[in-house]
Amino acid sequence: MQILLVEDDAALAAHIVAGLREAGHVVEHCADGRDALVRAACETYDAIVLDRMLPTLDGLKLLAALRATDDATPVLILSALGDVDERVRGLRAGGDDYMAKPFAMSELLARLEVLARRNAPLTPAASRLRVADLDIDLASHSVTRAGRRIQLTLRELRILAYLARNAGRVVTRTMLLENVWDYNFDPQTNIIDQHISKLRQKITAEGERDLVHTVRGVGYMMREA
């Protein structure tokens, strides 16, 4: 998931960022309410973790501004204001979930996973995908690039299709394990690196540009060079 963390406590923010990234998520951190509103308006995130008491713009006002523009990004409010009345205020303001500080990192991760499942699109995935001159037909299990037919294993096809559906966005190791291998744990092997390496060799002939790029320390991104 690509997550925007809005938290003005530097030490707590560093702890949350480290925990989210360790779990395989891509995280951007913002400590200021107005800056966070600009980022949320200009970028697309899978979820926002939002503190309430922020400099320049209160968290609930930030949330109200987002919802006023029909921004439906899931928002998990994380606040020291943890009594029932404050939780109700946060949820009625447009929050999708509310956690009180202090909190357990494992619970934060679990709640974000629930938000992601709840907001997953229900429309069927496209059976034909295209990135640059690479064409993928999932119905016939065929892949071509510039007219050249490419033979892939079923696993390689699933990896390629997942990267293509997320073209232009970072795909983390965890995302591949969950969506291609159906693992909900990291087997601590280089299985992904091996498959990506073979896939690159097959879809990139001499003179052709790489389409699968490594994002160091994070994962992979499929895009036209």
C-alpha positions in Angstrom: 0.0 0.0 0.0 1.0 3.6 -0.6 0.3 5.4 2.7 0.4 9.1 3.7 1.3 9.5 7.4 0.4 12.8 8.9 2.0 13.1 12.3 3.9 16.0 13.9 5.7 14.0 16.7 9.0 13.3 15.0 9.9 10.3 17.2 6.5 8.7 16.8 6.5 9.3 13.1 9.9 7.7 12.7 8.6 4.6 14.6 5.5 4.4 12.5 7.3 4.9 9.2 9.8 2.2 10.1 7.1 -0.3 11.0 5.0 0.3 7.9 8.1 0.0 5.6 9.2 -3.1 7.3 5.8 -4.6 6.5 6.4 -3.7 2.8 4.4 -0.5 2.5 5.5 2.7 0.7 5.2 5.6 3.1 5.3 9.4 2.8 5.4 11.4 6.0 4.1 14.9 6.5 4.2 16.8 9.8 2.0 19.8 8.8 -1.7 19.8 8.2 -1.8 22.2 5.3 1.1 20.5 3.6 -0.7 17.1 4.1 -3.8 18.5 2.5 -1.9 19.6 -0.6 -0.2 16.2 -0.9 -3.4 14.3 -0.5 -5.0 16.5 -3.2 -2.1 16.0 -5.6 -1.2 12.4 -5.1 -3.1 9.1 -4.9 -2.8 7.0 -1.7 -4.3 3.7 -0.6 -4.7 5.0 3.0 -4.0 8.0 5.2 -2.9 7.7 8.8 -3.9 11.0 10.4 -3.1 12.6 13.7 -5.7 15.1 15.0 -3.6 17.8 16.7 -1.5 19.2 13.9 0.3 22.5 13.1 -1.5 25.0 10.7 -4.5 22.8 10.2 -6.4 20.5 12.6 -6.7 16.9 11.6 -10.5 16.8 11.5 -10.6 20.0 9.4 -8.1 18.4 7.0 -10.4 15.3 6.8 -13.4 17.5 6.3 -11.7 19.3 3.4 -10.8 16.0 1.8 -14.3 14.6 2.0 -15.7 17.9 0.7 -13.8 17.2 -2.6 -15.3 13.7 -2.7 -11.9 12.2 -1.9 -12.7 8.7 -0.6 -9.2 7.7 0.4 -9.5 5.5 3.6 -8.4 7.5 6.7 -7.3 5.9 9.9 -7.3 8.6 12.7 -4.5 8.1 15.2 -4.9 10.3 18.3 -4.2 10.8 22.0 -7.9 11.9 22.2 -9.2 8.4 22.9 -12.4 8.7 24.8 -15.7 7.6 23.2 -17.0 11.1 22.4 -13.8 11.9 20.5 -13.8 8.7 18.6 -17.4 9.4 17.5 -16.4 12.9 16.4 -13.6 11.5 14.3 -15.7 8.8 12.7 -18.6 11.2 12.0 -16.1 13.7 10.4 -15.3 11.1 7.8 -12.8 8.8 9.4 -12.9 5.1 8.4 -11.3 3.9 11.6 -10.0 5.4 14.9 -7.1 4.3 17.1 -6.1 5.9 20.4 -2.5 6.4 21.4 -0.5 4.6 22.7 -1.1 1.7 20.3 0.5 -1.5 19.2 2.2 -1.5 15.7 0.7 -4.9 14.9 -2.8 -3.6 15.5 -2.2 -0.6 13.3 -1.0 -2.8 10.5 -4.0 -5.1 10.9 -6.4 -2.2 10.7 -4.8 -0.8 7.6 -5.1 -4.3 6.0 -8.8 -4.3 6.8 -9.3 -0.9 5.2 -7.5 -2.0 2.1 -9.7 -5.1 1.8 -12.8 -3.1 2.5 -12.0 -0.6 -0.3 -10.7 -3.0 -2.9 -12.5 -2.4 -6.3 -15.3 -4.8 -7.1 -15.1 -4.4 -10.9 -13.6 -7.4 -12.7 -9.9 -7.0 -13.8 -9.2 -6.3 -17.4 -8.2 -9.3 -19.4 -6.0 -7.3 -21.8 -3.2 -5.1 -20.6 -0.7 -2.9 -22.4 2.4 -1.1 -21.2 4.4 0.7 -23.9 4.8 -1.9 -26.8 4.1 -4.9 -24.5 0.7 -6.6 -24.9 -0.8 -9.1 -22.4 -3.9 -11.1 -23.2 -4.8 -13.0 -20.0 -7.7 -14.8 -21.7 -5.4 -16.6 -24.1 -2.3 -16.5 -21.9 -0.4 -14.8 -24.6 2.2 -12.0 -24.4 3.7 -10.1 -27.3 6.1 -7.2 -27.5 6.4 -5.3 -30.8 4.8 -8.3 -32.5 7.3 -10.8 -31.0 5.5 -13.6 -29.1 6.9 -14.3 -25.6 6.6 -17.6 -23.9 6.0 -17.3 -20.1 5.2 -19.7 -17.4 1.9 -19.3 -15.6 3.7 -17.8 -12.6 5.7 -15.4 -14.8 2.4 -14.3 -16.5 0.8 -13.6 -13.1 3.8 -11.5 -12.0 3.8 -9.6 -15.3 0.0 -9.0 -15.2 0.2 -7.7 -11.6 3.1 -5.3 -12.5 1.2 -4.1 -15.5 -2.0 -3.5 -13.6 0.0 -1.3 -11.2 2.1 0.3 -13.9 3.7 3.6 -12.7 3.3 2.6 -9.1 5.8 0.8 -6.8 5.0 -2.9 -6.2 6.5 -4.2 -3.0 7.8 -7.6 -2.2 4.9 -8.1 0.2 2.4 -7.2 -2.5 3.8 -9.8 -4.9 3.9 -12.5 -2.3 0.3 -11.9 -1.3 -1.1 -11.5 -4.8 1.0 -13.8 -6.9 2.1 -16.6 -4.5 -0.9 -16.2 -2.1 1.5 -16.1 0.8 0.6 -14.0 3.9 4.2 -14.3 5.2 7.7 -13.8 3.8 9.5 -17.1 3.2 12.9 -15.3 3.5 14.1 -16.5 0.1 15.1 -14.8 -3.1 12.3 -16.4 -5.0 10.9 -13.0 -6.2 14.3 -11.8 -7.4 14.8 -15.0 -9.4 11.5 -14.7 -11.2 11.9 -11.0 -11.9 15.3 -11.6 -13.4 14.0 -14.4 -15.7 11.0 -12.2 -16.6 13.2 -9.3 -17.6 15.3 -11.5 -19.8 12.2 -12.8 -21.6 10.4 -9.5 -22.2 13.5 -7.5 -23.1 15.2 -8.4 -26.4 18.4 -6.7 -27.6 17.9 -3.1 -28.3 14.6 -2.9 -26.3 14.2 -0.7 -23.3 13.6 -2.2 -19.8 10.0 -2.0 -18.6 10.5 -3.5 -15.1 12.6 -1.3 -12.9 14.0 -1.9 -9.4 13.2 0.6 -6.8 16.0 0.1 -4.4 15.0 -1.0 -0.9 11.3 -1.0 -1.8 10.4 -3.2 -4.7 9.7 -2.9 -8.5 7.9 -0.6 -10.9 6.7 -1.3 -14.4 6.8 1.7 -16.7 8.1 2.9 -20.0 11.7 4.1 -19.7 
